[in-house]
Amino acid sequence: VGAATRALRLAQSSPDDAEDLRKPAWVERMRDWMPGDGGAPELPPVVDAVSGLIRAGKVGALVAAGGTGKTTLLLIQAICHALHRPFFGMDVVPGTFVIITNDDPLEDLQRALELVMQAMQLGSDERVQVRRRVRLHSLQGEAGTKAFTTTRAGAAMPTALQEYLLEALGPIPDLVGVAFDTLRHFSGGSSNDEQVITLTIQAATEIAHRTGAYVVLVHHTGKANYRDGVQDQYCGSGSAAIADNCRFVLLLQRASWAEIEDKVQRTGQ
């Protein structure tokens, strides 16, 4: 009865409807599946840019409130790669780290780098190595595309920034990391729009995939402290897109010793 009913429906339907009613080929492939004769496929080697924390060629977010020290952390991270120093006790791959900002003038970044090098008490040879491998670029005042997305007729659209950056970063042979400061600026000022954030992270993912470097998207939140977990770390700004598309999160927050001790007592962490 079922077969006759389907045949009748096919006879009475339009060609488009008939196409919809035909059984997809994958149904039989799934039903008749048999194990292959070959061995298990060879898995690609896992390469950590920061041991146990950040995989090479992946995209993640640095989430923190304003004035917490996001730029300082990025500079420390970049210097560790440049000098092959551990980053908070974790081994790193040596190489060049590029920080691209739409948020600060270049002079501010350069001054911040000098202050961090002083704080880390780097010698003259180490400073030379840092200046060679830590590249700072500001797009403030520059002509051309400065965001990964634009809006046309109410719809979010990708721009050419991804390809421009791939062309600019391509000649760096030892590129290990790229940071975009901040996510809001590189998403065209729309960090609350899930579609815009998704397009921005997709562009960053393509850059990571084609260069082999990891990408950090700096996300400025309006919240200085977080609950025991990190589920509210995004503060509602593109949170679903960040959670779905980022492969690591660096969470930076300001805390007193009393707050830390209280959290340890309550959570055991």
PyRosetta script that sets phi, psi and omega in degrees:
from pyrosetta import init, pose_from_sequence

init()
pose = pose_from_sequence("VGAATRALRLAQSSPDDAEDLRKPAWVERMRDWMPGDGGAPELPPVVDAVSGLIRAGKVGALVAAGGTGKTTLLLIQAICHALHRPFFGMDVVPGTFVIITNDDPLEDLQRALELVMQAMQLGSDERVQVRRRVRLHSLQGEAGTKAFTTTRAGAAMPTALQEYLLEALGPIPDLVGVAFDTLRHFSGGSSNDEQVITLTIQAATEIAHRTGAYVVLVHHTGKANYRDGVQDQYCGSGSAAIADNCRFVLLLQRASWAEIEDKVQRTGQ")
pose.set_psi(1, -41.7)
pose.set_omega(1, 179.9)
pose.set_phi(2, -62.1)
pose.set_psi(2, -44.1)
pose.set_omega(2, -179.5)
pose.set_phi(3, -65.2)
pose.set_psi(3, -41.6)
pose.set_omega(3, 179.7)
pose.set_phi(4, -64.2)
pose.set_psi(4, -39.4)
pose.set_omega(4, 179.4)
pose.set_phi(5, -64.9)
pose.set_psi(5, -42.2)
pose.set_omega(5, 178.7)
pose.set_phi(6, -64.7)
pose.set_psi(6, -39.8)
pose.set_omega(6, 179.7)
pose.set_phi(7, -63.3)
pose.set_psi(7, -41.3)
pose.set_omega(7, 178.8)
pose.set_phi(8, -63.9)
pose.set_psi(8, -42.9)
pose.set_omega(8, 179.7)
pose.set_phi(9, -63.7)
pose.set_psi(9, -40.0)
pose.set_omega(9, 177.8)
pose.set_phi(10, -63.1)
pose.set_psi(10, -40.7)
pose.set_omega(10, -178.9)
pose.set_phi(11, -65.8)
pose.set_psi(11, -33.4)
pose.set_omega(11, -177.1)
pose.set_phi(12, -89.2)
pose.set_psi(12, -7.9)
pose.set_omega(12, -174.4)
pose.set_phi(13, -94.7)
pose.set_psi(13, 166.3)
pose.set_omega(13, 175.2)
pose.set_phi(14, -77.0)
pose.set_psi(14, 166.4)
pose.set_omega(14, 177.3)
pose.set_phi(15, -56.2)
pose.set_psi(15, -38.9)
pose.set_omega(15, 179.5)
pose.set_phi(16, -65.2)
pose.set_psi(16, -41.4)
pose.set_omega(16, 178.9)
pose.set_phi(17, -65.0)
pose.set_psi(17, -39.2)
pose.set_omega(17, 179.6)
pose.set_phi(18, -61.5)
pose.set_psi(18, -40.2)
pose.set_omega(18, 178.0)
pose.set_phi(19, -60.3)
pose.set_psi(19, -39.7)
pose.set_omega(19, 179.6)
pose.set_phi(20, -66.1)
pose.set_psi(20, -31.2)
pose.set_omega(20, -175.3)
pose.set_phi(21, -86.3)
pose.set_psi(21, -14.0)
pose.set_omega(21, 178.1)
pose.set_phi(22, -69.7)
pose.set_psi(22, 144.5)
pose.set_omega(22, -178.5)
pose.set_phi(23, -71.9)
pose.set_psi(23, 126.8)
pose.set_omega(23, 179.0)
pose.set_phi(24, -61.8)
pose.set_psi(24, 149.5)
pose.set_omega(24, -177.1)
pose.set_phi(25, -63.7)
pose.set_psi(25, -29.2)
pose.set_omega(25, -176.1)
pose.set_phi(26, -68.0)
pose.set_psi(26, -19.8)
pose.set_omega(26, -179.8)
pose.set_phi(27, -63.5)
pose.set_psi(27, -47.2)
pose.set_omega(27, 179.2)
pose.set_phi(28, -68.8)
pose.set_psi(28, -37.8)
pose.set_omega(28, 178.5)
pose.set_phi(29, -61.8)
pose.set_psi(29, -40.5)
pose.set_omega(29, 179.3)
pose.set_phi(30, -70.9)
pose.set_psi(30, -40.1)
pose.set_omega(30, -178.9)
pose.set_phi(31, -66.2)
pose.set_psi(31, -40.2)
pose.set_omega(31, -174.3)
pose.set_phi(32, -98.4)
pose.set_psi(32, 18.5)
pose.set_omega(32, -176.2)
pose.set_phi(33, -59.0)
pose.set_psi(33, 137.4)
pose.set_omega(33, 174.6)
pose.set_phi(34, -131.2)
pose.set_psi(34, 145.6)
pose.set_omega(34, 178.4)
pose.set_phi(35, -63.9)
pose.set_psi(35, 143.9)
pose.set_omega(35, -180.0)
pose.set_phi(36, -72.4)
pose.set_psi(36, 162.9)
pose.set_omega(36, -179.8)
pose.set_phi(37, -81.7)
pose.set_psi(37, -25.0)
pose.set_omega(37, -176.0)
pose.set_phi(38, -75.3)
pose.set_psi(38, 169.0)
pose.set_omega(38, 177.7)
pose.set_phi(39, -76.2)
pose.set_psi(39, -178.0)
pose.set_omega(39, 178.9)
pose.set_phi(40, -64.7)
pose.set_psi(40, 141.6)
pose.set_omega(40, 179.1)
pose.set_phi(41, -63.9)
pose.set_psi(41, 146.3)
pose.set_omega(41, -179.7)
pose.set_phi(42, -74.8)
pose.set_psi(42, 124.8)
pose.set_omega(42, -178.9)
pose.set_phi(43, -80.9)
pose.set_psi(43, 141.0)
pose.set_omega(43, 177.6)
pose.set_phi(44, -66.1)
pose.set_psi(44, 147.7)
pose.set_omega(44, 179.3)
pose.set_phi(45, -66.2)
pose.set_psi(45, 144.2)
pose.set_omega(45, 177.5)
pose.set_phi(46, -85.9)
pose.set_psi(46, 122.9)
pose.set_omega(46, -179.8)
pose.set_phi(47, -115.1)
pose.set_psi(47, 116.5)
pose.set_omega(47, 177.6)
pose.set_phi(48, -95.0)
pose.set_psi(48, 123.7)
pose.set_omega(48, 172.9)
pose.set_phi(49, -75.8)
pose.set_psi(49, -36.5)
pose.set_omega(49, 171.0)
pose.set_phi(50, -125.7)
pose.set_psi(50, 114.7)
pose.set_omega(50, -168.8)
pose.set_phi(51, -53.5)
pose.set_psi(51, 123.8)
pose.set_omega(51, 176.5)
pose.set_phi(52, 75.3)
pose.set_psi(52, 1.5)
pose.set_omega(52, -175.2)
pose.set_phi(53, -128.5)
pose.set_psi(53, -49.6)
pose.set_omega(53, -173.0)
pose.set_phi(54, -128.7)
pose.set_psi(54, 122.1)
pose.set_omega(54, 175.7)
pose.set_phi(55, -81.5)
pose.set_psi(55, 144.9)
pose.set_omega(55, 173.8)
pose.set_phi(56, -63.4)
pose.set_psi(56, 141.2)
pose.set_omega(56, 177.1)
pose.set_phi(57, 75.6)
pose.set_psi(57, 18.1)
pose.set_omega(57, 179.7)
pose.set_phi(58, -115.0)
pose.set_psi(58, 164.5)
pose.set_omega(58, -178.7)
pose.set_phi(59, -116.5)
pose.set_psi(59, 136.6)
pose.set_omega(59, 177.0)
pose.set_phi(60, -144.9)
pose.set_psi(60, -178.1)
pose.set_omega(60, -177.2)
pose.set_phi(61, -125.0)
pose.set_psi(61, 144.9)
pose.set_omega(61, 168.6)
pose.set_phi(62, -105.6)
pose.set_psi(62, 110.8)
pose.set_omega(62, -172.0)
pose.set_phi(63, -108.9)
pose.set_psi(63, 124.7)
pose.set_omega(63, -179.6)
pose.set_phi(64, -164.6)
pose.set_psi(64, 158.9)
pose.set_omega(64, 175.4)
pose.set_phi(65, -78.2)
pose.set_psi(65, 167.3)
pose.set_omega(65, 178.8)
pose.set_phi(66, -63.6)
pose.set_psi(66, 138.1)
pose.set_omega(66, 176.9)
pose.set_phi(67, 76.9)
pose.set_psi(67, 8.9)
pose.set_omega(67, -178.1)
pose.set_phi(68, -81.6)
pose.set_psi(68, -27.3)
pose.set_omega(68, 178.7)
pose.set_phi(69, 121.5)
pose.set_psi(69, 30.9)
pose.set_omega(69, -178.9)
pose.set_phi(70, -61.7)
pose.set_psi(70, -47.0)
pose.set_omega(70, -178.8)
pose.set_phi(71, -64.6)
pose.set_psi(71, -39.6)
pose.set_omega(71, 178.2)
pose.set_phi(72, -61.6)
pose.set_psi(72, -44.2)
pose.set_omega(72, 179.1)
pose.set_phi(73, -62.5)
pose.set_psi(73, -42.4)
pose.set_omega(73, 178.1)
pose.set_phi(74, -60.4)
pose.set_psi(74, -42.2)
pose.set_omega(74, -179.5)
pose.set_phi(75, -66.5)
pose.set_psi(75, -40.5)
pose.set_omega(75, 176.0)
pose.set_phi(76, -61.2)
pose.set_psi(76, -44.6)
pose.set_omega(76, 179.5)
pose.set_phi(77, -60.3)
pose.set_psi(77, -44.7)
pose.set_omega(77, -180.0)
pose.set_phi(78, -63.9)
pose.set_psi(78, -42.4)
pose.set_omega(78, 179.7)
pose.set_phi(79, -64.2)
pose.set_psi(79, -39.1)
pose.set_omega(79, 178.5)
pose.set_phi(80, -61.1)
pose.set_psi(80, -41.9)
pose.set_omega(80, 176.1)
pose.set_phi(81, -65.0)
pose.set_psi(81, -42.9)
pose.set_omega(81, -177.1)
pose.set_phi(82, -61.8)
pose.set_psi(82, -38.7)
pose.set_omega(82, -175.2)
pose.set_phi(83, -102.8)
pose.set_psi(83, 2.3)
pose.set_omega(83, -176.4)
pose.set_phi(84, 55.3)
pose.set_psi(84, 47.7)
pose.set_omega(84, 175.4)
pose.set_phi(85, -102.5)
pose.set_psi(85, 150.0)
pose.set_omega(85, 176.9)
pose.set_phi(86, -62.0)
pose.set_psi(86, 143.1)
pose.set_omega(86, 176.5)
pose.set_phi(87, -103.2)
pose.set_psi(87, 104.9)
pose.set_omega(87, -174.5)
pose.set_phi(88, 50.0)
pose.set_psi(88, 45.7)
pose.set_omega(88, 176.2)
pose.set_phi(89, 85.0)
pose.set_psi(89, -3.5)
pose.set_omega(89, -178.7)
pose.set_phi(90, -103.2)
pose.set_psi(90, 134.2)
pose.set_omega(90, 179.7)
pose.set_phi(91, -67.1)
pose.set_psi(91, 148.6)
pose.set_omega(91, -178.8)
pose.set_phi(92, -128.7)
pose.set_psi(92, 158.1)
pose.set_omega(92, 172.1)
pose.set_phi(93, -80.8)
pose.set_psi(93, 127.5)
pose.set_omega(93, 177.9)
pose.set_phi(94, -70.3)
pose.set_psi(94, 144.9)
pose.set_omega(94, 178.8)
pose.set_phi(95, 164.0)
pose.set_psi(95, -170.5)
pose.set_omega(95, -177.5)
pose.set_phi(96, -89.8)
pose.set_psi(96, 137.3)
pose.set_omega(96, 178.0)
pose.set_phi(97, -121.6)
pose.set_psi(97, 130.1)
pose.set_omega(97, -176.7)
pose.set_phi(98, -113.3)
pose.set_psi(98, 127.2)
pose.set_omega(98, 175.3)
pose.set_phi(99, -111.8)
pose.set_psi(99, 120.1)
pose.set_omega(99, -179.1)
pose.set_phi(100, -116.3)
pose.set_psi(100, 124.6)
pose.set_omega(100, -175.9)
pose.set_phi(101, -122.8)
pose.set_psi(101, 143.8)
pose.set_omega(101, 166.3)
pose.set_phi(102, -109.4)
pose.set_psi(102, 4.6)
pose.set_omega(102, -168.7)
pose.set_phi(103, -106.6)
pose.set_psi(103, -26.2)
pose.set_omega(103, -174.4)
pose.set_phi(104, -132.5)
pose.set_psi(104, 149.0)
pose.set_omega(104, 170.8)
pose.set_phi(105, -69.7)
pose.set_psi(105, 155.7)
pose.set_omega(105, -176.9)
pose.set_phi(106, -59.3)
pose.set_psi(106, -37.3)
pose.set_omega(106, -178.4)
pose.set_phi(107, -60.7)
pose.set_psi(107, -38.2)
pose.set_omega(107, 178.8)
pose.set_phi(108, -64.8)
pose.set_psi(108, -41.3)
pose.set_omega(108, 178.2)
pose.set_phi(109, -64.3)
pose.set_psi(109, -41.9)
pose.set_omega(109, -179.6)
pose.set_phi(110, -64.8)
pose.set_psi(110, -40.8)
pose.set_omega(110, 177.3)
pose.set_phi(111, -64.7)
pose.set_psi(111, -40.6)
pose.set_omega(111, 178.8)
pose.set_phi(112, -63.4)
pose.set_psi(112, -39.3)
pose.set_omega(112, 178.1)
pose.set_phi(113, -63.0)
pose.set_psi(113, -41.6)
pose.set_omega(113, 178.3)
pose.set_phi(114, -61.6)
pose.set_psi(114, -42.8)
pose.set_omega(114, -180.0)
pose.set_phi(115, -64.1)
pose.set_psi(115, -40.5)
pose.set_omega(115, 179.2)
pose.set_phi(116, -67.2)
pose.set_psi(116, -40.1)
pose.set_omega(116, 178.1)
pose.set_phi(117, -63.9)
pose.set_psi(117, -37.9)
pose.set_omega(117, 175.7)
pose.set_phi(118, -63.7)
pose.set_psi(118, -44.4)
pose.set_omega(118, -178.6)
pose.set_phi(119, -64.0)
pose.set_psi(119, -33.0)
pose.set_omega(119, 179.3)
pose.set_phi(120, -85.0)
pose.set_psi(120, -1.5)
pose.set_omega(120, 176.3)
pose.set_phi(121, 55.2)
pose.set_psi(121, 51.5)
pose.set_omega(121, -179.4)
pose.set_phi(122, -79.0)
pose.set_psi(122, 143.7)
pose.set_omega(122, 175.7)
pose.set_phi(123, -79.8)
pose.set_psi(123, 175.0)
pose.set_omega(123, -175.4)
pose.set_phi(124, -64.0)
pose.set_psi(124, -41.3)
pose.set_omega(124, 178.8)
pose.set_phi(125, -65.5)
pose.set_psi(125, -38.0)
pose.set_omega(125, 178.3)
pose.set_phi(126, -66.8)
pose.set_psi(126, -37.6)
pose.set_omega(126, 178.2)
pose.set_phi(127, -63.5)
pose.set_psi(127, -39.2)
pose.set_omega(127, 177.5)
pose.set_phi(128, -61.7)
pose.set_psi(128, -44.3)
pose.set_omega(128, 179.8)
pose.set_phi(129, -64.1)
pose.set_psi(129, -39.5)
pose.set_omega(129, 178.9)
pose.set_phi(130, -64.4)
pose.set_psi(130, -45.4)
pose.set_omega(130, -178.9)
pose.set_phi(131, -65.3)
pose.set_psi(131, -24.4)
pose.set_omega(131, 179.0)
pose.set_phi(132, -81.2)
pose.set_psi(132, -32.5)
pose.set_omega(132, -171.8)
pose.set_phi(133, -107.8)
pose.set_psi(133, -15.4)
pose.set_omega(133, 176.9)
pose.set_phi(134, -102.2)
pose.set_psi(134, 109.3)
pose.set_omega(134, -175.2)
pose.set_phi(135, -104.9)
pose.set_psi(135, 125.1)
pose.set_omega(135, -178.7)
pose.set_phi(136, -112.2)
pose.set_psi(136, 129.4)
pose.set_omega(136, 179.7)
pose.set_phi(137, -137.0)
pose.set_psi(137, 133.7)
pose.set_omega(137, 174.7)
pose.set_phi(138, -115.4)
pose.set_psi(138, 133.5)
pose.set_omega(138, 177.9)
pose.set_phi(139, -97.4)
pose.set_psi(139, 5.5)
pose.set_omega(139, 176.9)
pose.set_phi(140, -61.4)
pose.set_psi(140, 129.8)
pose.set_omega(140, 178.7)
pose.set_phi(141, 77.4)
pose.set_psi(141, -1.4)
pose.set_omega(141, -180.0)
pose.set_phi(142, -82.0)
pose.set_psi(142, 147.0)
pose.set_omega(142, 176.2)
pose.set_phi(143, -81.2)
pose.set_psi(143, 161.2)
pose.set_omega(143, 177.8)
pose.set_phi(144, 92.9)
pose.set_psi(144, -176.7)
pose.set_omega(144, -175.9)
pose.set_phi(145, -66.2)
pose.set_psi(145, 131.8)
pose.set_omega(145, 178.0)
pose.set_phi(146, -124.5)
pose.set_psi(146, 1.5)
pose.set_omega(146, 178.3)
pose.set_phi(147, -133.1)
pose.set_psi(147, 154.3)
pose.set_omega(147, -179.5)
pose.set_phi(148, -78.8)
pose.set_psi(148, -14.7)
pose.set_omega(148, -176.9)
pose.set_phi(149, -134.1)
pose.set_psi(149, 157.8)
pose.set_omega(149, 172.3)
pose.set_phi(150, -142.2)
pose.set_psi(150, 168.2)
pose.set_omega(150, -178.9)
pose.set_phi(151, -117.4)
pose.set_psi(151, 126.8)
pose.set_omega(151, 177.5)
pose.set_phi(152, -130.6)
pose.set_psi(152, 125.7)
pose.set_omega(152, -179.8)
pose.set_phi(153, 51.5)
pose.set_psi(153, 37.9)
pose.set_omega(153, 177.0)
pose.set_phi(154, 82.5)
pose.set_psi(154, -0.2)
pose.set_omega(154, -178.9)
pose.set_phi(155, -113.3)
pose.set_psi(155, 141.1)
pose.set_omega(155, 177.4)
pose.set_phi(156, -75.7)
pose.set_psi(156, 134.1)
pose.set_omega(156, -178.2)
pose.set_phi(157, -131.3)
pose.set_psi(157, 144.9)
pose.set_omega(157, 175.2)
pose.set_phi(158, -72.7)
pose.set_psi(158, 151.9)
pose.set_omega(158, 175.8)
pose.set_phi(159, -105.2)
pose.set_psi(159, -172.4)
pose.set_omega(159, 179.9)
pose.set_phi(160, -88.7)
pose.set_psi(160, 5.2)
pose.set_omega(160, -174.5)
pose.set_phi(161, -59.9)
pose.set_psi(161, -37.9)
pose.set_omega(161, 179.5)
pose.set_phi(162, -55.9)
pose.set_psi(162, -48.9)
pose.set_omega(162, -178.8)
pose.set_phi(163, -69.2)
pose.set_psi(163, -36.8)
pose.set_omega(163, 176.3)
pose.set_phi(164, -59.3)
pose.set_psi(164, -44.4)
pose.set_omega(164, -177.7)
pose.set_phi(165, -69.2)
pose.set_psi(165, -38.4)
pose.set_omega(165, 177.4)
pose.set_phi(166, -61.8)
pose.set_psi(166, -38.8)
pose.set_omega(166, 176.7)
pose.set_phi(167, -66.1)
pose.set_psi(167, -39.0)
pose.set_omega(167, -177.7)
pose.set_phi(168, -74.2)
pose.set_psi(168, -35.2)
pose.set_omega(168, -176.5)
pose.set_phi(169, -87.5)
pose.set_psi(169, -19.3)
pose.set_omega(169, -174.9)
pose.set_phi(170, -53.5)
pose.set_psi(170, -41.0)
pose.set_omega(170, -176.7)
pose.set_phi(171, -72.7)
pose.set_psi(171, -4.3)
pose.set_omega(171, -177.9)
pose.set_phi(172, -83.2)
pose.set_psi(172, 108.3)
pose.set_omega(172, -172.1)
pose.set_phi(173, -72.6)
pose.set_psi(173, -27.9)
pose.set_omega(173, -175.8)
pose.set_phi(174, -113.6)
pose.set_psi(174, 31.1)
pose.set_omega(174, -178.6)
pose.set_phi(175, -62.6)
pose.set_psi(175, 125.6)
pose.set_omega(175, -178.9)
pose.set_phi(176, -117.2)
pose.set_psi(176, -27.9)
pose.set_omega(176, -178.2)
pose.set_phi(177, -154.2)
pose.set_psi(177, 150.1)
pose.set_omega(177, 177.1)
pose.set_phi(178, -135.4)
pose.set_psi(178, 134.9)
pose.set_omega(178, 177.5)
pose.set_phi(179, -121.1)
pose.set_psi(179, 137.3)
pose.set_omega(179, 175.9)
pose.set_phi(180, -114.0)
pose.set_psi(180, 119.9)
pose.set_omega(180, -174.4)
pose.set_phi(181, -121.3)
pose.set_psi(181, 113.5)
pose.set_omega(181, -1.9)
pose.set_phi(182, -112.9)
pose.set_psi(182, 170.9)
pose.set_omega(182, 178.8)
pose.set_phi(183, -58.3)
pose.set_psi(183, -38.8)
pose.set_omega(183, -179.3)
pose.set_phi(184, -59.8)
pose.set_psi(184, -46.0)
pose.set_omega(184, -178.4)
pose.set_phi(185, -68.2)
pose.set_psi(185, -39.1)
pose.set_omega(185, -177.5)
pose.set_phi(186, -80.1)
pose.set_psi(186, -6.4)
pose.set_omega(186, 172.9)
pose.set_phi(187, -102.8)
pose.set_psi(187, 16.6)
pose.set_omega(187, 177.9)
pose.set_phi(188, 75.2)
pose.set_psi(188, 22.1)
pose.set_omega(188, 178.5)
pose.set_phi(189, 84.5)
pose.set_psi(189, 9.6)
pose.set_omega(189, -175.5)
pose.set_phi(190, -116.5)
pose.set_psi(190, 62.0)
pose.set_omega(190, -176.3)
pose.set_phi(191, -77.9)
pose.set_psi(191, -1.1)
pose.set_omega(191, 176.6)
pose.set_phi(192, -98.3)
pose.set_psi(192, -5.9)
pose.set_omega(192, -176.9)
pose.set_phi(193, -94.3)
pose.set_psi(193, 115.2)
pose.set_omega(193, -176.3)
pose.set_phi(194, -60.9)
pose.set_psi(194, -39.8)
pose.set_omega(194, -179.3)
pose.set_phi(195, -65.3)
pose.set_psi(195, -42.3)
pose.set_omega(195, 179.8)
pose.set_phi(196, -64.6)
pose.set_psi(196, -45.7)
pose.set_omega(196, 179.6)
pose.set_phi(197, -63.1)
pose.set_psi(197, -40.2)
pose.set_omega(197, 178.6)
pose.set_phi(198, -60.8)
pose.set_psi(198, -45.4)
pose.set_omega(198, 178.1)
pose.set_phi(199, -62.3)
pose.set_psi(199, -39.8)
pose.set_omega(199, 179.6)
pose.set_phi(200, -64.1)
pose.set_psi(200, -45.8)
pose.set_omega(200, -179.8)
pose.set_phi(201, -67.8)
pose.set_psi(201, -35.3)
pose.set_omega(201, 176.7)
pose.set_phi(202, -62.3)
pose.set_psi(202, -40.6)
pose.set_omega(202, 177.2)
pose.set_phi(203, -64.8)
pose.set_psi(203, -42.8)
pose.set_omega(203, 177.8)
pose.set_phi(204, -63.7)
pose.set_psi(204, -36.4)
pose.set_omega(204, 178.3)
pose.set_phi(205, -64.6)
pose.set_psi(205, -39.8)
pose.set_omega(205, 177.2)
pose.set_phi(206, -64.0)
pose.set_psi(206, -39.2)
pose.set_omega(206, 176.5)
pose.set_phi(207, -62.6)
pose.set_psi(207, -44.8)
pose.set_omega(207, 179.1)
pose.set_phi(208, -62.8)
pose.set_psi(208, -42.9)
pose.set_omega(208, -178.3)
pose.set_phi(209, -64.1)
pose.set_psi(209, -42.8)
pose.set_omega(209, -174.1)
pose.set_phi(210, -83.6)
pose.set_psi(210, -20.5)
pose.set_omega(210, 177.8)
pose.set_phi(211, -100.6)
pose.set_psi(211, -22.3)
pose.set_omega(211, -175.4)
pose.set_phi(212, 82.1)
pose.set_psi(212, -2.7)
pose.set_omega(212, 178.3)
pose.set_phi(213, -89.5)
pose.set_psi(213, 155.3)
pose.set_omega(213, 173.5)
pose.set_phi(214, -87.3)
pose.set_psi(214, 156.0)
pose.set_omega(214, -175.9)
pose.set_phi(215, -123.1)
pose.set_psi(215, 132.1)
pose.set_omega(215, 176.9)
pose.set_phi(216, -111.1)
pose.set_psi(216, 124.1)
pose.set_omega(216, 175.4)
pose.set_phi(217, -102.3)
pose.set_psi(217, 114.9)
pose.set_omega(217, -176.8)
pose.set_phi(218, -81.5)
pose.set_psi(218, 120.6)
pose.set_omega(218, -175.2)
pose.set_phi(219, -114.7)
pose.set_psi(219, 114.4)
pose.set_omega(219, -179.6)
pose.set_phi(220, -87.0)
pose.set_psi(220, 117.3)
pose.set_omega(220, 178.0)
pose.set_phi(221, -105.4)
pose.set_psi(221, 168.4)
pose.set_omega(221, 178.3)
pose.set_phi(222, -98.6)
pose.set_psi(222, 16.8)
pose.set_omega(222, -173.6)
pose.set_phi(223, -124.0)
pose.set_psi(223, 127.7)
pose.set_omega(223, -174.2)
pose.set_phi(224, -85.1)
pose.set_psi(224, -29.1)
pose.set_omega(224, -176.3)
pose.set_phi(225, -135.9)
pose.set_psi(225, 158.7)
pose.set_omega(225, -173.2)
pose.set_phi(226, -128.0)
pose.set_psi(226, 163.7)
pose.set_omega(226, 179.1)
pose.set_phi(227, -73.7)
pose.set_psi(227, -172.8)
pose.set_omega(227, -176.0)
pose.set_phi(228, -57.7)
pose.set_psi(228, -39.1)
pose.set_omega(228, 177.6)
pose.set_phi(229, -92.4)
pose.set_psi(229, -177.3)
pose.set_omega(229, 178.9)
pose.set_phi(230, -111.2)
pose.set_psi(230, 13.2)
pose.set_omega(230, -176.4)
pose.set_phi(231, -66.7)
pose.set_psi(231, -20.6)
pose.set_omega(231, 180.0)
pose.set_phi(232, -104.5)
pose.set_psi(232, 16.5)
pose.set_omega(232, -172.5)
pose.set_phi(233, -66.4)
pose.set_psi(233, -24.7)
pose.set_omega(233, -176.5)
pose.set_phi(234, -84.8)
pose.set_psi(234, -12.1)
pose.set_omega(234, 174.4)
pose.set_phi(235, 58.7)
pose.set_psi(235, 29.2)
pose.set_omega(235, 175.2)
pose.set_phi(236, 82.6)
pose.set_psi(236, -6.0)
pose.set_omega(236, -177.4)
pose.set_phi(237, -89.6)
pose.set_psi(237, 95.3)
pose.set_omega(237, -179.2)
pose.set_phi(238, 63.4)
pose.set_psi(238, 26.9)
pose.set_omega(238, -169.9)
pose.set_phi(239, -62.1)
pose.set_psi(239, -43.7)
pose.set_omega(239, -178.6)
pose.set_phi(240, -63.8)
pose.set_psi(240, -41.9)
pose.set_omega(240, 179.5)
pose.set_phi(241, -64.2)
pose.set_psi(241, -40.1)
pose.set_omega(241, 178.6)
pose.set_phi(242, -66.5)
pose.set_psi(242, -46.9)
pose.set_omega(242, -178.5)
pose.set_phi(243, -63.3)
pose.set_psi(243, -37.3)
pose.set_omega(243, -176.2)
pose.set_phi(244, -77.9)
pose.set_psi(244, -29.9)
pose.set_omega(244, -168.5)
pose.set_phi(245, -113.4)
pose.set_psi(245, -14.0)
pose.set_omega(245, 179.1)
pose.set_phi(246, -93.1)
pose.set_psi(246, 145.2)
pose.set_omega(246, -175.9)
pose.set_phi(247, -103.6)
pose.set_psi(247, -8.5)
pose.set_omega(247, 172.8)
pose.set_phi(248, -153.8)
pose.set_psi(248, 156.4)
pose.set_omega(248, 177.8)
pose.set_phi(249, -136.2)
pose.set_psi(249, 127.0)
pose.set_omega(249, 171.4)
pose.set_phi(250, -100.3)
pose.set_psi(250, 116.4)
pose.set_omega(250, -176.9)
pose.set_phi(251, -107.3)
pose.set_psi(251, 118.7)
pose.set_omega(251, -177.3)
pose.set_phi(252, -116.4)
pose.set_psi(252, 126.5)
pose.set_omega(252, 177.5)
pose.set_phi(253, -146.3)
pose.set_psi(253, 154.9)
pose.set_omega(253, 178.0)
pose.set_phi(254, -89.0)
pose.set_psi(254, 135.2)
pose.set_omega(254, -178.6)
pose.set_phi(255, -150.1)
pose.set_psi(255, 149.8)
pose.set_omega(255, 174.3)
pose.set_phi(256, -90.5)
pose.set_psi(256, 162.8)
pose.set_omega(256, 177.3)
pose.set_phi(257, -60.7)
pose.set_psi(257, -35.9)
pose.set_omega(257, 179.1)
pose.set_phi(258, -61.9)
pose.set_psi(258, -40.5)
pose.set_omega(258, 178.7)
pose.set_phi(259, -65.9)
pose.set_psi(259, -39.7)
pose.set_omega(259, 179.6)
pose.set_phi(260, -65.7)
pose.set_psi(260, -45.9)
pose.set_omega(260, 179.8)
pose.set_phi(261, -62.6)
pose.set_psi(261, -38.4)
pose.set_omega(261, 178.8)
pose.set_phi(262, -64.8)
pose.set_psi(262, -42.2)
pose.set_omega(262, 179.9)
pose.set_phi(263, -65.5)
pose.set_psi(263, -41.1)
pose.set_omega(263, 178.5)
pose.set_phi(264, -60.5)
pose.set_psi(264, -42.5)
pose.set_omega(264, -179.6)
pose.set_phi(265, -65.6)
pose.set_psi(265, -38.7)
pose.set_omega(265, -176.4)
pose.set_phi(266, -81.1)
pose.set_psi(266, -34.3)
pose.set_omega(266, -172.0)
pose.set_phi(267, -112.1)
pose.set_psi(267, -17.8)
pose.set_omega(267, -175.6)
pose.set_phi(268, 74.9)
pose.set_psi(268, 9.2)
pose.set_omega(268, -179.2)
pose.set_phi(269, -108.9)
pose.dump_pdb("model.pdb")
